[in-house]
Amino acid sequence: MTPVLYPALRRLLDDGAQLIEVLPVGEYTEMHLPGAVNIPLKTLDATTTAGLHLARPVIVYCWDGL
């Protein structure tokens, strides 16, 4: 896993990368980055990721407040 700073993140998103938030639904609903899709980590599998575009990069993020 590689940390991505904002300027690089912005470029990736502008180029079509997919942004995935892996926190539970309640935390996603409370606050998430614009354009992020919520797939909670505990449900991350082939079924829940089936809608992702295989040819586009995927950026996964979470925030635990620590």
Backbone hydrogen bonds, N-H to C=O, Kabsch-Sander energy under -0.5 kcal/mol:
donor,donor_aa,acceptor,acceptor_aa,energy
8,A,5,L,-0.6
9,L,5,L,-2.4
10,R,6,Y,-3.1
11,R,7,P,-1.8
12,L,8,A,-2.5
13,L,9,L,-2.7
14,D,10,R,-2.6
15,D,11,R,-1.6
16,G,13,L,-1.7
17,A,12,L,-2.6
18,Q,57,P,-3.0
20,I,18,Q,-0.6
20,I,59,I,-3.4
21,E,37,V,-3.0
22,V,61,Y,-2.2
27,E,24,P,-0.6
28,Y,24,P,-2.1
29,T,25,V,-3.0
30,E,26,G,-1.8
31,M,27,E,-2.1
36,A,33,L,-2.1
37,V,19,L,-2.7
39,I,21,E,-2.4
39,I,37,V,-0.6
41,L,22,V,-3.1
43,T,40,P,-2.3
44,L,40,P,-0.5
44,L,41,L,-1.3
45,D,43,T,-0.6
49,T,45,D,-1.6
50,A,47,T,-1.1
52,L,49,T,-1.9
54,L,52,L,-0.6
56,R,53,H,-1.4
59,I,18,Q,-3.6
60,V,58,V,-0.6
61,Y,20,I,-2.8
